[in-house]
Amino acid sequence: MFDTLVWSVIKDNHMSRRTLLLSITLLVGLLVITSGLVLIVPIAAQAAGPAARAVAAVSAQLPVAAPTLSPTPDAPSAVVTAVQAVILKANHEEEQAVAKNDPTVMQDTATSSYYTQSAQNLSNMLSSGVTAIKLDHLAWGAIAQQNPTTVQATTQETWSTTFSDGSTLQETNTNVYTLVLQNGTWLVQQDNQPNSTAPQSPSNSSPSTPGVPGTPATPAASGQSPSRNWAGYAATSGTFTAVSGSWTVPNVSSTTTGMDATWVGIGGVNSQDLIQAGTQAVVQSGQITYSAWYETLPQSSQTVPMTVNPGDKVSVSITQQPDGTWKILMQDTTNAQTYQTTLNYTSSNSSAEWIEESPATGRGTILPLDSFGTLTFNGASTVDNGKQVTLAQAGAQPITMYSSNQQALAQPSTVGANGASFSVTRTDVVAPTFSRGGRGFSGSGNAP
């Protein structure tokens, strides 16, 4: 979610989008699309927390590339035309959904599952201060028909996002759409943005020496991996089928707008899959909202029906079951609440994480990191190759969150003597209003 992230990272996460004026004329099977766009870039109206960005509001008249009607080797001309029309219409509807705060306008171009995801993305965008989105430019890539009822289409899209404080952000991402044919109509089933979430593996170096939780590790120390939106620890050498950890929900400052998300997860460091669950805080206009969530990429984050307050002691475990499903168990021991769900999800089992995150909105915009102080993870363990181990035994590496100008925003301590505890401390560096990134480990190689 984000998702997630605003910072829902919002779990996040991910959600800037568009307002595209289209006129579509169908004549003898030839689709001619003329698009005029008024560019309004939405930017989250907060500048500190797990997902946001800022620039001055902009308006412009920009062209959208006309559809390329010549078929790819796998897609007949008629299929190419139909698919392009659906994608353009879906983008226009997304713009309208944000403008009207009405997700139902996106229903006719999406499968039921993708519509549910899009509606959640819309909610995340609006809650993060997004007021408008606009498609400024679209370039078509390959459109390949995988079977009679499934097509994959690639685009390069430039979107502008406008936030409630008047700031704007423009970013360009590759989109890989999957469309399916239902009752004679092509519908969007999935929209992945591989270059906005491309994870970078932490550097291969020895685990940090056990130390005292709460002592920030030196940013340039051996074993430190830089990230645009993660701070904490990740283990990548093994096959991981469970992860767990506990923490006390931080009492976030209300003086700076932003977000933060605290979670444990499996996957996402060197793969596109990630199953995660945790808590988050969103600060907007001096008001703080706390919540619990879980997320399975590329799906949006889902809010968990638990009441979360600062100071609550929360524990989370994610465990792969013998039948391949995943069980998520969340407990708030302070107020005796428990949430449990079992999900079908395909994981690479390639990493385990204990993370404090600056969430992102839909198209990879990292929201500002709020001022959460110091947060301590306890009981950090994982099941690696069938054996339960602490994060230290799993060889987990520290990750420091940096701003786009390479200043540390959040730093992990060394691992405690028990091998299963550490702290993440928010530095005094002011978080950028907005920056590019996305769900998953966004390493220094992805810095704009």
RALINSUL-V36955 format. One record per pair of residues at least 12 apart in sequence whose ideal C-beta (glycine too) atoms are under 8 Angstrom apart, sorted by the first residue. I is the first residue (numbers start at 1). GAP is how many residues later the second one is. Records with the same first field share a line. If there is no record, write none. Layout:
I = GAP / GAP
This chain:
1 = 12 / 13 / 119 / 120 / 123 / 292 / 294 / 298 / 299 / 300 / 301 / 358 / 438
2 = 12 / 13 / 49 / 119 / 122 / 293 / 298 / 299 / 357 / 358 / 359 / 360 / 437
3 = 118 / 121 / 290 / 292 / 297 / 298 / 356 / 357 / 436
4 = 47 / 120 / 257 / 289 / 291 / 296 / 297 / 355 / 356 / 435
5 = 45 / 46 / 119 / 123 / 254 / 256 / 275 / 296 / 352 / 354 / 355 / 356 / 362 / 434
6 = 38 / 40 / 43 / 44 / 45 / 46 / 118 / 121 / 122 / 123 / 252 / 253 / 276 / 353 / 355 / 361
7 = 42 / 43 / 44 / 251 / 252 / 253 / 254 / 273 / 274 / 275 / 350 / 351 / 352 / 360 / 362 / 363
8 = 42 / 43 / 116 / 119 / 251 / 253 / 272 / 274 / 283 / 285 / 293 / 351
9 = 41 / 42 / 220 / 250 / 251 / 252 / 271 / 292 / 348 / 349 / 350 / 351 / 358 / 430
10 = 40 / 41 / 114 / 118 / 249 / 251 / 270 / 272 / 291 / 349 / 350 / 351 / 357
11 = 250 / 252 / 265 / 267 / 269 / 282 / 283 / 284 / 290 / 346 / 348 / 428
12 = 38 / 39 / 112 / 249 / 283 / 288 / 289 / 347 / 348 / 349 / 350 / 355 / 427
13 = 38 / 111 / 282 / 287 / 288 / 346 / 347 / 348 / 349 / 425 / 426
14 = 37 / 107 / 110 / 182 / 286 / 345 / 346 / 347 / 348 / 349 / 350 / 351 / 424 / 425
15 = 106 / 107 / 109 / 110 / 113 / 115 / 346 / 347 / 348 / 350
16 = 25 / 26 / 109 / 114 / 117 / 143 / 144 / 145 / 153 / 155 / 345 / 346 / 347 / 349
17 = 25 / 74 / 77 / 78 / 80 / 81 / 108 / 116 / 117 / 118 / 142 / 144 / 345 / 346
18 = 19 / 73 / 74 / 76 / 77 / 80 / 115 / 116 / 117 / 141 / 142
19 = 18 / 19 / 21 / 73 / 76 / 77 / 79 / 80 / 113 / 114 / 115 / 116
20 = 15 / 17 / 44 / 68 / 71 / 72 / 75 / 114 / 115
21 = 14 / 15 / 16 / 17 / 71
22 = 12 / 13 / 66 / 67 / 70
23 = 12
24 = 61 / 64 / 65
29 = 49 / 52
30 = 39 / 51
31 = 36 / 38 / 50 / 53 / 54
32 = 34
33 = 31 / 33 / 34 / 51 / 52 / 55
34 = 32
35 = 28 / 29 / 53 / 100
36 = 25 / 27
37 = 23 / 24 / 25 / 26 / 27 / 97 / 98 / 99
38 = 21 / 22 / 23 / 96
39 = 19 / 20 / 21 / 22 / 23 / 95 / 97 / 121 / 131
40 = 17 / 18 / 19 / 92 / 93 / 94 / 120 / 122 / 128
41 = 14 / 16 / 17 / 91 / 93 / 119 / 120 / 121 / 127 / 128 / 129
42 = 56 / 83 / 88 / 89 / 90 / 91 / 118 / 119 / 120 / 121 / 126 / 127
43 = 12 / 86 / 87 / 118 / 119 / 120 / 122 / 124 / 125 / 126 / 322 / 390 / 391
44 = 84 / 85 / 86 / 119 / 120 / 123 / 213 / 317 / 321 / 323 / 324 / 389 / 390
45 = 83 / 84 / 86 / 118 / 119 / 120 / 122 / 212 / 239
46 = 82 / 83 / 119 / 210 / 211 / 212 / 213 / 237 / 238 / 321 / 322 / 324
47 = 209 / 210 / 211 / 321 / 383 / 384 / 385 / 386
48 = 208 / 209 / 210 / 235 / 320 / 321 / 322 / 323 / 382 / 383
49 = 207 / 208 / 209 / 210 / 211 / 232 / 233 / 234 / 309 / 310 / 318 / 319 / 320 / 321 / 382
50 = 179 / 208 / 209 / 210 / 211 / 230 / 307 / 308 / 309 / 310 / 316 / 317 / 318 / 319 / 320
51 = 77 / 178 / 208 / 307 / 308 / 309 / 310 / 314 / 315 / 316 / 317
52 = 76 / 77 / 111 / 205 / 206 / 207 / 309 / 313 / 314 / 315 / 316 / 379 / 381 / 382
53 = 108 / 110 / 114 / 116 / 312 / 313 / 314 / 315 / 379 / 380 / 381 / 382 / 383
54 = 109 / 111 / 113 / 114 / 115 / 378 / 379 / 380
55 = 112 / 113 / 114 / 115 / 378 / 379
56 = 110 / 111 / 112
57 = 105 / 109 / 110 / 111
58 = 102 / 110 / 112
60 = 76
62 = 74 / 75
63 = 74
64 = 24 / 71 / 72 / 73 / 74
65 = 72 / 73 / 74 / 75
67 = 13 / 14 / 17 / 18 / 21 / 73
68 = 12 / 16 / 72
69 = 12
71 = 72
72 = 70 / 71 / 72
73 = 71
74 = 70 / 71 / 72
75 = 68 / 69 / 70 / 76
76 = 69
79 = 64 / 66 / 72 / 107
80 = 63
82 = 104
83 = 60 / 68 / 70 / 94 / 96 / 103
84 = 56 / 59 / 69
86 = 23 / 93 / 100 / 101 / 102
87 = 66 / 68 / 90 / 92 / 101
88 = 50
89 = 20
90 = 16 / 19 / 20 / 98
91 = 44 / 47 / 66
92 = 43
93 = 12 / 13 / 15 / 16
94 = 12 / 24 / 28 / 39
95 = 37 / 38 / 39 / 40
97 = 21 / 25
98 = 24 / 27 / 28 / 32 / 33 / 34 / 35
99 = 33
101 = 21 / 25
103 = 12 / 15 / 16 / 19 / 20
106 = 12 / 13 / 16
109 = 78 / 79
110 = 77 / 78 / 79
111 = 69 / 71 / 76 / 77 / 78
113 = 76
114 = 73 / 74 / 75 / 76 / 77
117 = 182 / 183
120 = 180 / 181 / 182
121 = 179 / 241
124 = 176 / 177 / 237 / 238
125 = 236 / 237
127 = 155 / 157
128 = 131 / 154 / 233 / 239
129 = 34 / 35 / 36 / 128 / 155
130 = 31 / 32 / 33 / 34 / 231
131 = 31 / 32 / 33
132 = 29 / 30
133 = 26 / 27 / 28 / 29
134 = 25 / 26 / 27 / 28
135 = 22 / 23 / 24
136 = 22 / 23 / 24 / 34
137 = 20 / 21 / 35
138 = 17 / 18 / 19 / 20
139 = 16 / 17 / 18
140 = 13 / 14 / 15
141 = 12 / 13 / 14 / 15 / 33
142 = 12
148 = 33
149 = 31 / 32 / 33
150 = 28 / 29 / 30 / 31
151 = 27 / 28 / 29 / 30 / 35
152 = 24 / 25 / 26 / 27
153 = 23 / 24 / 26
154 = 20 / 21 / 22 / 23
155 = 19 / 20 / 22
156 = 16 / 17 / 18 / 19
157 = 15 / 16 / 17 / 18
158 = 12 / 13 / 14
159 = 12 / 13 / 14 / 204
161 = 200 / 202 / 204
163 = 271
167 = 266 / 267
169 = 196 / 265
171 = 25 / 192 / 193 / 194 / 265
173 = 20 / 22 / 23 / 190 / 191
174 = 19 / 20 / 21
175 = 16 / 17 / 18
176 = 15 / 16 / 17 / 18
177 = 13 / 14
178 = 12 / 13 / 14
190 = 108
192 = 80 / 106
193 = 170 / 171 / 245
194 = 78
196 = 167 / 168 / 240 / 241 / 242
197 = 75 / 100 / 167 / 241 / 242 / 243 / 245
198 = 240 / 242 / 244 / 248
199 = 69 / 70 / 71 / 72 / 73 / 241 / 242 / 243 / 244
200 = 25 / 27 / 69 / 70 / 241 / 242 / 243 / 244 / 245 / 246
201 = 24 / 35 / 68 / 69 / 240 / 242
202 = 23 / 32 / 34 / 67 / 195 / 197 / 239 / 241
203 = 20 / 21 / 22 / 194
205 = 17 / 18 / 192
206 = 16 / 17
207 = 16 / 185 / 188 / 189 / 190 / 208
208 = 13 / 15 / 189 / 190 / 206 / 207
209 = 205 / 206
210 = 182 / 204 / 205 / 206 / 207 / 209
211 = 202 / 203 / 204 / 205 / 206
212 = 201 / 202 / 204
213 = 163 / 200 / 201 / 202 / 203 / 208 / 209 / 210
214 = 160 / 162 / 199 / 209 / 211
215 = 198 / 199 / 208
216 = 195 / 196 / 197 / 209 / 211
217 = 181 / 183 / 194 / 195 / 196 / 197
219 = 181 / 183 / 189 / 192
221 = 177
223 = 174 / 175
224 = 173 / 174 / 175 / 176
225 = 172 / 173 / 174 / 175 / 218
226 = 173 / 174 / 176 / 180 / 217 / 218
227 = 172 / 173 / 174 / 175 / 214 / 215 / 216 / 217
228 = 130 / 138 / 173 / 174 / 176 / 207 / 208 / 209 / 214 / 215 / 216 / 218 / 219
229 = 128 / 129 / 130 / 131 / 137 / 172 / 208 / 209 / 213
230 = 123 / 125 / 126 / 127 / 169 / 171 / 211 / 212
231 = 124 / 125 / 126 / 168 / 169 / 170 / 178 / 179 / 180 / 181 / 193
232 = 121 / 122 / 123 / 124 / 145 / 166 / 167 / 180 / 190 / 192
233 = 120 / 121 / 122 / 144 / 147 / 158 / 163 / 164 / 165 / 166 / 179 / 182 / 189
234 = 35 / 117 / 118 / 119 / 120 / 121 / 162 / 163 / 165 / 207
235 = 116 / 117 / 118 / 147 / 149 / 156 / 159 / 160 / 161 / 162
236 = 33 / 34 / 114 / 115 / 159 / 161
237 = 157 / 158
238 = 114 / 146 / 147 / 156 / 157
239 = 110 / 111 / 145 / 146
240 = 26 / 109 / 110 / 111 / 112 / 142 / 143 / 144 / 154
241 = 25 / 78 / 79 / 108 / 142 / 145
242 = 24 / 75 / 76 / 77 / 78 / 140 / 141 / 146
243 = 21 / 22 / 23 / 74 / 75 / 109 / 110 / 111 / 138 / 139 / 140
244 = 20 / 71 / 72 / 73 / 74 / 135 / 136 / 137 / 138
245 = 19 / 70 / 71 / 109 / 132 / 133 / 134 / 135 / 136
246 = 67 / 68 / 69 / 70 / 131 / 132 / 133
247 = 15 / 32 / 66 / 67 / 128 / 129 / 130 / 131
248 = 63 / 64 / 65 / 66 / 127 / 128
249 = 13 / 30 / 32 / 41 / 59 / 60 / 61 / 62 / 63 / 64 / 65
250 = 12 / 31 / 60 / 122 / 123 / 124 / 125
251 = 59 / 60 / 122
252 = 29 / 31 / 36 / 58 / 118 / 119 / 120 / 121
253 = 30 / 117 / 118 / 119 / 120
254 = 29 / 32 / 33 / 34
255 = 31 / 116
256 = 27 / 112 / 114 / 115 / 175
257 = 26 / 27 / 28 / 111 / 113
258 = 25 / 100 / 109 / 110 / 111 / 112 / 113 / 173
259 = 21 / 22 / 23 / 24 / 99 / 100 / 108 / 109 / 110 / 111
260 = 20 / 21 / 96 / 97 / 98 / 99 / 109 / 110 / 112
261 = 17 / 18 / 19 / 32 / 94 / 95 / 96 / 97 / 98
262 = 16 / 17 / 18 / 93 / 94 / 95 / 113
263 = 13 / 14 / 15 / 16 / 53 / 90 / 92 / 94
264 = 12 / 13 / 14 / 52 / 53 / 54 / 88 / 89 / 90 / 91 / 116
265 = 12 / 53 / 87 / 88 / 90
266 = 52 / 54 / 81 / 83 / 85 / 86 / 87
267 = 30 / 80 / 81 / 82 / 83 / 84
268 = 29 / 83 / 85 / 171 / 172 / 173
269 = 81 / 82 / 84 / 171 / 172
270 = 80 / 81 / 171
271 = 77 / 79 / 80
272 = 25 / 26 / 168
273 = 24 / 72 / 73 / 74 / 75
274 = 21 / 22 / 23 / 165 / 166
275 = 19 / 20 / 21 / 22 / 43 / 51 / 53 / 68 / 70 / 72
276 = 18 / 19 / 20 / 42 / 77 / 79
277 = 15 / 16 / 17 / 18 / 27 / 39 / 41 / 51 / 53
278 = 14 / 15 / 16 / 36 / 38
279 = 12 / 13 / 14 / 29 / 35
280 = 12 / 13 / 79
281 = 29 / 89 / 91
283 = 87
288 = 22
290 = 18 / 19 / 20
291 = 12 / 13 / 17
292 = 12 / 14 / 16 / 22 / 38 / 40 / 47
294 = 34 / 36 / 47
295 = 144
296 = 47 / 49
297 = 142 / 143
304 = 26 / 35
305 = 34
306 = 24 / 26 / 31 / 33
307 = 25 / 28 / 30
308 = 24
309 = 25 / 26
311 = 23
312 = 20 / 21 / 22 / 23
313 = 19 / 20 / 21
314 = 16 / 17 / 18 / 19
315 = 15 / 16 / 18 / 64
316 = 12 / 13 / 14 / 15
317 = 12
319 = 64
320 = 27 / 29
321 = 21
324 = 20
325 = 17 / 18 / 19 / 20
326 = 16 / 17 / 18 / 19 / 21
327 = 13 / 14 / 15
328 = 12 / 13 / 14 / 15
352 = 30 / 32 / 39 / 42 / 44
354 = 23 / 26 / 37 / 42 / 68
355 = 44
356 = 16 / 19 / 45 / 54 / 68
358 = 43 / 51 / 52 / 73
360 = 77 / 78 / 79
364 = 72 / 73 / 74
365 = 69 / 70 / 71 / 72
366 = 68 / 69 / 70 / 71 / 72 / 76
367 = 67
368 = 63 / 64 / 65 / 66
369 = 32 / 40 / 41 / 57 / 62
370 = 61
371 = 55
372 = 54
373 = 52 / 53
374 = 49 / 50 / 51 / 52
375 = 48 / 49
376 = 45 / 46 / 47 / 48
377 = 44 / 45 / 46 / 47
378 = 42 / 43
379 = 41 / 42
380 = 16 / 40 / 41 / 42
381 = 39
382 = 12
390 = 28 / 29 / 30
391 = 24 / 28 / 29 / 31
392 = 23 / 27 / 28
393 = 26
396 = 19
398 = 14 / 16 / 24
399 = 13 / 42
400 = 12
402 = 42 / 45
403 = 26 / 28 / 29 / 32
404 = 28 / 31 / 43 / 44
405 = 27
407 = 20 / 22
408 = 19 / 21
409 = 17 / 18 / 20 / 22
410 = 14 / 15 / 16 / 17
411 = 13 / 14 / 16
412 = 12
413 = 12
435 = 13
436 = 12
